[in-house]
Amino acid sequence: MPSAPYLGLREWLDRVRRYVGLEDLRPIRWILIAGLAVRIALLPLSAHPWDVYVWYLTGNRIYSGGGLYGGAAYTYSYPPVWGGFLAVTDGLYRILAPAIGVHPITATQASAILGKSTNLGTPLVVDWLFATFVKAPLVVFDFLTAVLLYRIVRVRLHRPDLAGYAAGLFFLNPFVILISSVWGQFDIIATYFLILGTLLYLDGHALWAGVLWGLSVATKYFPVVIALAVVAAYWSRRPRGDALRSLVAMVAVVGAISLPFLLTDASAYIGGVTGPTRGTPGTESLSIWSYLSNLAPSLVPGGSDFVPELLILIVGLAMVAGWLIGRAGARGRDETVWIDTAVVGLLIFYLVYRTVNEQYLIWVMPFLALEVARRRTSWVVYGLLSGLLVTDCVFSINGTSFFLPSLTLSHSLGRWFSVEQLPPLGTAFAMATWGTVLVVLLLQVQGLLERARPPPVLRVRVRAAHPVPAPEAGVPPTGAP
């Protein structure tokens, strides 16, 4: 007979499995099979030519004793959680690569095989085995996110007829596939933890919500914006103690994960994790500050001193938006204001941050899929945005192929996947993406405003409850000549 601790653990794991949606997936099995098949096929063939090289160097530093942070060039500049994934995947790679006989090739070798310059910008092309290992966790989190969206629509939104639609919109989205299975960026991990933590917060599991939010922030920065915005949205609808416990737990988890790095080399850690936030808005890269610096240079302060104020502005705007959305939702008893809050907050982040980066929009795709499934965002808008983002990503690497790792699998295959130099349209597509996101945000706000108004029947009833008194005999009505 199984022991009580075993039965307790089994029951807890079963509850977790149901909570994250890993139960009856038969209704969406073909969506999951198709999405997984495409992703698995792309894993060994592709990788972002610079980012995945950074993952390769980071693994080398970890196993050579150099630590996660530091290094003169191509340095790791993110919170530590993704570094933990890299330690595991690179450890497996180091065991299997020598046995199989695979290794990276130099940029010079790649150019010689292709018979033309690769425009790589890095000295090495990672091999197919490393590309497969480093991106495999991203496929897993894509899968988990799709399953979670399926459960949200089926159970929380009470629309089982639309649940598969939402899962398919996300899991078969070419932009989502590109970011995880081609590019090799890990944003979906932070996004998944953010969604799961938010659900726990809404269900009253404040400490667990803080733990998941903490894991999310310790993977990438942006979830802190949405966590605070969600707290603001439900400020009058959730116990204040829950908000405090969740935020304290979030900070504690981030602190606990950061502590070993702070104790060993605080300057390298702080310099590493704050690297992406430093820079001069409007001069280093494209953003709203690029436009403002051209129109009115005095509006954009110089140097990196502007960045803290910019981050405070983003958090403040997202929290105010969340509070307003929460107030409107409370009047209409809308229990899904967290979806609207996340969409608006993430779009604000993208539009106001110091640099436009296509990969950031992977954060909003699960929430937009939910919006489309419940008919609050047009599937046409969702599809056009996704297609534009794929095109933008291709042009952003300036004609360098995402498929160079296929050269380490087969030279002929690599030649088939190679691309010619593309026209210099990267900036134009980045501007088009920024403008499209602005339109999506305005449409979202317009929809929120329309839903916040009382329906016509209700307005008629309100007027009937407060009738205008009839004018006295001989007294003309107000406004009469």
Residue pairs with C-beta under 8 A, 6 or more apart in sequence:
2 10
17 23
19 199
20 144
20 147
20 148
20 151
20 196
21 147
21 148
21 150
21 151
21 152
22 147
25 32
25 147
25 150
27 163
27 164
28 146
28 147
28 150
28 163
28 164
28 167
28 168
31 146
31 164
31 167
31 168
31 171
31 172
32 143
32 146
32 147
32 167
32 171
34 172
35 142
35 143
35 146
35 171
35 172
35 177
36 139
36 143
38 177
38 181
39 139
39 142
39 177
39 180
39 181
40 139
40 181
42 177
42 181
42 182
43 131
43 132
43 135
43 136
43 139
43 181
44 128
44 129
44 131
44 132
44 405
44 406
44 409
45 128
45 131
45 403
45 405
45 406
45 409
45 413
45 417
46 131
46 181
46 182
46 183
46 184
46 402
46 403
46 405
46 406
47 126
47 131
47 134
47 135
47 182
47 183
47 184
47 402
47 404
47 405
48 182
48 183
48 184
48 185
48 397
48 402
49 118
49 120
49 121
49 122
49 125
49 397
49 400
49 401
49 402
49 404
50 74
50 121
50 122
50 397
51 183
51 184
51 185
52 126
52 130
52 131
52 134
52 135
52 184
53 74
53 122
53 124
53 126
54 74
54 75
54 76
55 86
55 90
55 134
55 184
56 90
56 104
56 124
56 126
56 130
56 134
57 71
57 74
58 68
58 76
58 83
58 86
58 90
59 86
59 87
59 89
59 90
59 93
59 94
60 66
60 90
61 67
61 68
61 70
61 71
61 76
62 68
62 83
62 86
62 87
62 90
63 90
63 91
63 94
67 261
67 264
67 265
67 268
68 76
68 80
68 83
68 261
68 272
69 75
69 76
69 261
69 265
69 268
69 269
69 271
69 272
69 273
70 265
70 268
70 272
74 122
75 272
75 275
76 83
76 272
77 272
77 273
77 275
77 276
78 219
78 220
78 272
78 273
78 276
79 217
79 218
79 219
79 220
79 221
79 254
79 257
79 258
79 273
80 218
80 257
80 258
80 261
81 189
81 215
81 218
81 219
81 257
82 186
82 189
82 219
82 220
85 137
85 186
85 189
86 134
89 133
89 134
89 136
89 137
90 130
90 133
90 134
92 133
93 129
93 130
93 133
93 134
96 129
97 103
97 127
97 129
97 130
100 129
102 127
102 128
102 129
102 408
103 127
103 408
104 124
104 125
104 126
104 127
104 130
104 408
105 113
105 124
105 125
105 127
105 407
105 408
106 123
106 124
106 125
107 118
107 120
107 122
107 123
107 124
107 125
109 125
110 118
110 120
110 125
110 404
110 407
110 414
111 117
111 118
113 407
113 411
113 414
113 415
114 407
114 414
114 415
114 418
116 418
118 125
118 400
118 401
118 404
119 398
119 399
119 400
119 421
120 400
120 404
121 400
125 404
125 405
125 407
125 408
126 405
126 408
127 405
127 408
128 405
128 406
128 408
128 409
130 405
131 184
131 405
134 184
135 180
135 181
135 184
137 186
137 189
138 180
138 181
138 184
138 185
138 186
138 188
138 189
139 180
139 181
141 180
141 188
141 189
141 192
142 171
142 176
142 177
142 180
142 181
142 188
143 171
144 192
145 170
145 171
145 188
145 191
145 192
145 195
145 366
146 167
146 170
146 171
147 167
148 192
148 195
148 196
149 163
149 166
149 167
149 170
149 366
149 369
149 370
150 163
150 164
150 166
150 167
151 163
152 166
152 199
152 370
153 159
153 160
153 162
153 163
153 165
153 166
153 167
153 370
153 373
153 374
154 160
154 163
156 199
156 335
156 336
157 336
157 370
157 373
157 374
159 373
159 374
162 373
162 374
163 373
165 372
165 373
166 369
166 370
166 372
166 373
167 369
169 369
169 372
169 373
169 379
169 382
170 176
170 365
170 366
170 369
173 365
173 369
173 386
174 386
174 387
174 390
175 361
175 362
175 365
175 386
175 387
175 389
175 390
175 393
176 188
176 362
176 365
176 386
178 390
178 393
179 185
179 187
179 188
179 359
179 362
179 393
180 188
180 362
182 402
183 359
183 393
183 402
185 359
185 362
186 219
186 220
187 220
187 359
187 360
187 362
187 363
188 362
189 219
189 220
190 216
190 217
190 219
190 220
190 222
190 223
190 363
191 216
191 223
191 362
191 363
191 366
193 212
193 213
193 215
193 216
193 219
193 223
194 212
194 213
194 216
194 223
194 226
194 227
194 342
194 363
195 366
196 212
197 208
197 209
197 210
197 211
197 212
197 213
197 215
197 216
197 223
197 227
198 209
198 213
198 226
198 227
198 230
198 338
198 342
200 206
200 208
200 209
200 212
201 209
201 213
201 230
201 231
201 234
201 238
201 242
201 246
202 234
202 238
202 335
202 338
204 238
204 242
206 241
206 242
206 243
206 245
206 246
206 249
207 245
207 246
207 249
209 246
209 249
210 245
210 246
210 247
210 248
210 249
210 250
210 252
210 253
211 249
211 250
211 253
213 223
213 224
213 227
213 246
213 249
213 250
213 253
214 249
214 250
214 251
214 252
214 253
214 254
214 257
215 253
216 223
216 227
217 223
217 224
217 227
217 250
217 253
217 254
218 253
218 254
218 257
218 258
221 276
221 277
222 346
222 349
222 360
222 363
224 250
224 315
225 314
225 315
225 318
225 345
225 346
225 349
226 318
226 341
226 342
226 345
226 346
227 246
227 247
227 250
228 247
228 315
228 318
228 319
228 322
229 318
229 319
229 321
229 322
229 341
229 342
229 345
230 322
230 338
230 341
230 342
231 238
231 243
231 246
231 247
231 322
232 319
232 320
232 322
232 323
232 326
232 341
233 322
233 323
233 325
233 326
233 329
233 337
233 338
233 341
234 243
234 326
234 337
234 338
235 243
235 323
235 326
236 326
236 327
236 330
237 326
237 330
258 269
258 273
261 268
261 269
262 269
262 270
277 307
277 311
277 354
278 304
278 307
279 285
279 304
279 307
279 354
279 355
280 302
280 303
280 304
280 306
280 354
281 287
281 289
281 293
281 300
281 306
281 307
281 310
281 354
281 355
282 289
282 290
282 292
282 293
282 300
282 354
283 290
283 293
283 302
284 354
284 355
285 354
285 355
285 356
286 355
286 356
286 427
286 430
286 431
286 434
287 352
287 353
287 354
287 355
287 356
287 434
288 351
288 352
288 434
289 300
289 354
292 299
292 300
293 299
293 300
300 306
306 354
307 354
310 352
310 353
310 354
313 352
314 348
314 349
314 352
314 353
317 348
317 352
318 341
318 344
318 345
318 348
318 349
321 341
321 344
321 345
321 348
322 341
322 344
322 345
325 337
325 340
325 341
325 344
325 448
326 337
326 341
328 334
328 337
328 448
328 451
328 452
329 335
329 336
329 337
329 340
331 452
332 451
332 452
334 451
336 370
336 374
339 367
339 370
339 371
340 371
340 376
340 444
340 448
342 364
342 367
343 364
343 367
343 368
343 371
343 444
344 441
344 444
344 445
344 448
346 360
346 363
346 364
346 367
347 364
347 437
347 440
347 441
347 444
348 441
349 360
349 363
350 356
350 360
350 361
350 364
350 434
350 437
351 434
351 437
351 438
351 441
353 360
356 430
356 433
356 434
358 389
358 392
358 393
358 396
358 430
358 433
359 393
361 385
361 389
361 433
361 437
365 386
368 377
368 382
368 385
368 440
369 382
371 377
371 444
372 378
372 379
372 382
376 447
377 440
377 443
377 444
377 447
381 440
381 443
384 436
385 436
385 437
385 440
388 429
388 432
388 433
388 436
389 433
391 429
392 426
392 429
392 430
392 432
392 433
394 402
394 422
395 422
395 425
395 426
395 429
396 426
396 429
396 430
398 422
398 424
398 426
399 419
399 420
399 421
399 422
401 417
401 418
401 419
403 414
403 417
403 418
404 414
404 418
406 413
406 414
406 417
407 413
407 414
408 414
454 462
471 477
471 478
